[in-house]
């Protein structure tokens, strides 16, 4: 009886053990940073942290993150509502176009803007470009949440005399809160760790400063202390998102099937809305694609067919392996936090986010240091590189799997158990089909991230291994825009199928 109660409270022991292992893997870089801080000593750490340069970097990081998260939240929620709840013309096409910026890496977007408009630098340029790159992280989960809402609640609010706006703020928005906060958290974590885009835009943040410290002066203690501040920023974000998400259960359990919501008529606002959406699509898609076309068709473009084919094949293989491994690691963590939510499961889930807030170079150095001392045979192997990808991109998978599980009624598992199905069989036959869209979305996001990952790949890839991102960077870092263009274009092309996968479920519905 005691074991049964314990299992109900903390979850199945095998799942708990597996999730604990995933959390420990994700916390390795954090452990490395803590160890480096202790080794440095408090006096030296205080000297390195509390200095004017740190304050400047903190201000740049905070204002860019806050501004981009606010803009992405507003744009992502508005576009999701227009696609899912209004009579917007060609809304299916707009849903695809509004998701498509995910296929263009942020540093490729920066390359496109800077190569055509060199003045697009500093805070204004950085805020514009990262917002155009990351708003789909909010649009996608909020659009998916709109699809799962029961319109009966909104109709009841209207019947009680609430206006459309008050119904949205008091009834709809609270149900969108987990998806909205999850997307905003992804945007914030990506900005904390963003390097390539901000380096091109010459906007210094903690991540660019850490990379400069390691690359130019090999000043490990100074870089580690900056990483400590990044970890604290990540902790604040995680606590804030956790408090904002609340404990409400969002799955619908009842008789019948929820009816499709009645779409709002745009009326006279249709033309201004269409104009605004076309401007957004032009800025986020047309500008970078036009820039790539310009450099590809120019005389400075270089096409080494053998190198391009080799790097594309390597990127494709690493992307597929990274997506499968990362989603597989995310499932037990998301399962525990949704089905058996308590302090332990919440801690395990929160632990998976820290690696994403650290720059890839810090994660890579942590794995190199630990790997050489504990398992030297794994140094510069594909296994260590995949471990780095899992640490960096677990949040992309966890957020999507968690959202899908939150809308899968747990009572269906109980029914399957009462009919004689074991836990694994019930998961395979009942839960897995329900969360398949979330798994696909998580895998697609991880695939895109792996194909475009730069700093960790530079340090951890086996000798002789080159990817599209590393080849692109080697050319763009020396302002050889024409030589970098083919690799940028291929990164976009490889990301297109995964990006379309993110929209397929919405199109089908």
C-alpha positions, 0 to 999 in steps of 0.5 A, spaced: 500 500 500 505 504 501 509 503 495 502 504 491 501 511 494 509 513 493 508 511 486 502 515 485 505 521 488 512 521 485 511 516 479 513 510 476 520 508 479 523 507 472 521 513 469 523 517 475 530 514 474 530 516 467 528 523 468 533 524 474 539 521 469 536 527 464 536 532 469 543 530 471 546 531 464 542 537 463 546 540 469 553 538 467 554 545 465 552 548 471 556 544 475 562 546 471 560 553 472 559 552 480 566 548 480 570 554 476 567 559 481 569 555 487 576 554 484 577 561 482 575 564 490 570 569 492 575 575 492 577 574 485 570 572 483 567 578 486 572 582 483 570 579 476 563 580 477 562 587 480 565 591 475 563 596 470 563 591 464 559 586 467 553 592 469 554 594 461 553 587 459 547 586 464 543 592 461 544 590 454 542 583 455 536 585 460 533 590 455 534 586 449 531 580 452 525 584 455 524 588 449 524 581 444 520 577 449 514 583 449 514 584 442 514 576 440 509 575 445 504 580 442 506 579 435 505 571 436 499 571 440 496 576 435 498 572 429 495 566 432 488 569 434 488 571 426 490 564 424 485 560 428 480 565 430 478 570 425 476 569 418 482 572 415 483 570 408 488 565 406 489 564 413 492 557 412 498 560 407 499 565 413 500 560 418 505 557 414 509 563 412 508 566 419 512 559 421 517 559 416 522 564 419 524 558 424 527 555 417 532 561 417 537 561 423 538 568 427 545 569 425 543 568 417 538 573 418 543 578 421 548 576 415 542 578 410 540 584 414 548 587 415 550 585 408 545 589 405 544 594 410 551 595 414 547 600 419 542 595 421 547 594 428 546 596 435 540 595 440 535 597 434 537 592 429 538 587 434 531 588 437 528 588 430 532 582 427 531 577 433 524 579 434 523 577 426 527 570 428 524 568 434 516 570 434 514 563 431 516 560 438 510 564 441 506 563 435 506 556 434 504 554 441 499 559 442 496 557 435 496 550 437 492 552 444 487 556 440 485 549 437 484 545 443 480 550 447 473 549 448 468 555 445 463 553 450 466 557 455 467 563 451 459 563 449 458 562 456 462 568 458 458 572 452 451 570 455 453 573 461 454 580 458 462 580 457 464 583 451 469 580 446 475 583 449 473 582 456 472 575 454 479 574 451 482 577 457 478 573 462 477 566 459 481 565 453 488 568 455 488 564 462 487 558 458 493 560 453 497 562 459 502 555 459 503 556 451 504 563 451 509 563 457 512 557 454 514 560 448 516 566 451 521 562 455 524 559 449 525 566 446 528 569 453 533 563 453 535 563 446 537 570 447 541 569 453 545 564 449 545 567 442 552 568 439 552 569 432 547 574 430 549 578 436 556 578 434 554 580 427 550 586 429 556 588 434 551 588 440 555 586 446 551 581 451 554 576 456 554 571 451 559 575 446 563 577 451 564 570 454 566 568 447 571 573 446 574 572 453 575 565 451 577 566 444 582 572 445 585 572 452 583 565 454 581 568 460 577 562 463 575 565 470 573 572 467 568 568 462 566 563 467 564 569 472 560 572 466 557 565 465 555 565 473 551 571 472 547 568 466 545 562 470 542 567 475 538 570 469 536 563 467 534 562 474 529 568 475 526 566 468 524 559 470 521 561 477 517 567 473 515 562 468 513 557 473 509 562 478 506 565 472 504 558 469 499 556 475 497 549 477 490 549 473 488 543 469 487 544 462 485 538 459 478 537 457 474 531 460 466 531 458 461 528 453 461 529 446 466 533 442 468 540 442 465 544 437 469 549 432 469 556 434 466 561 431 471 565 427 470 573 428 469 577 422 475 582 421 470 587 417 473 594 415 480 591 419 481 586 414 485 590 409 490 593 415 490 587 418 492 584 411 497 589 410 501 588 417 501 581 416 504 582 409 509 587 412 511 582 417 512 576 412 516 581 408 521 583 413 522 576 416 522 572 410 523 576 404 529 580 406 533 574 408 531 570 402 532 576 397 539 577 400 541 570 399 539 570 392 543 577 391 549 573 394 548 567 390 547 570 384 553 575 385 560 574 382 563 573 389 559 566 390 563 560 391 560 553 389 565 547 392 560 542 390 564 536 394 564 540 400 557 543 400 555 536 399 559 533 405 557 539 410 550 538 408 550 530 409 553 531 416 548 536 418 542 532 416 545 526 419 547 530 426 540 534 426 536 527 425 540 524 430 540 530 435 532 530 434 531 523 436 535 523 442 533 529 445 525 528 444 526 521 447 530 524 453 524 529 454 518 524 454 520 522 461 521 529 464 515 532 461 511 525 463 512 526 470 511 534 471 504 533 467 502 526 470 505 527 477 507 534 479 510 535 485 516 538 488 521 533 485 518 533 478 518 540 477 525 540 479 527 535 474 523 539 469 526 546 471 533 543 471 533 541 463 533 549 462 539 551 465 543 548 459 539 552 454 541 559 457 548 558 457 552 559 451 554 553 447 562 554 448 560 554 455 557 547 454 562 544 450 568 546 455 564 543 460 563 536 456 570 537 454 573 538 461 569 532 464 569 528 459 577 528 459 577 527 466 572 521 467 571 518 460 576 520 455 574 515 450 568 520 448 572 526 447 571 529 440 566 523 438 559 524 435 556 521 442 559 527 446 556 532 440 549 529 441 550 530 448 551 537 447 545 538 443 541 534 448 543 539 453 542 545 449 536 544 446 532 540 451 527 545 452 525 545 445 522 538 446 520 539 453 516 545 452 512 541 446 511 535 449 509 538 456 504 542 452 501 536 448 501 532 455 497 537 458 491 537 453 491 529 453 486 527 459 489 522 464 483 519 465 484 515 458 490 512 461 486 510 467 480 507 462 486 503 459 489 500 465 482 498 467 481 494 461 487 490 462 493 494 459 499 495 462 503 502 463 507 501 457 501 499 452 497 504 455 502 509 453 503 506 446 496 505 444 492 511 448 497 517 450 502 516 444 497 518 438 494 524 442 501 527 443 504 525 437 503 532 434 507 535 440 513 530 439 513 532 432 513 539 433 519 538 438 523 534 434 522 539 428 525 544 433 531 540 435 532 538 428 532 546 426 537 548 432 542 542 431 542 544 423 544 551 425 548 550 431 555 553 431 559 554 437 559 547 441 560 544 434 566 548 433 569 545 439 566 538 440 565 535 432 570 529 431 576 531 427 575 533 420 567 534 421 564 540 418 557 542 418 553 547 414 554 552 420 561 552 421 563 553 414 558 558 413 561 562 419 568 561 417 566 565 411 562 570 414 567 571 419 571 574 414 566 578 411 566 573 405 559 574 404 558 570 397 562 564 399 558 564 405 551 564 401 551 557 399 552 554 406 546 559 408 542 557 403 542 550 404 541 551 412 535 554 410 533 548 405 534 543 410 530 547 415 524 548 411 521 540 411 522 541 419 518 547 419 513 545 415 512 539 419 510 544 425 504 547 421 502 540 418 497 539 424 494 546 424 493 545 416 490 539 417 485 541 422 
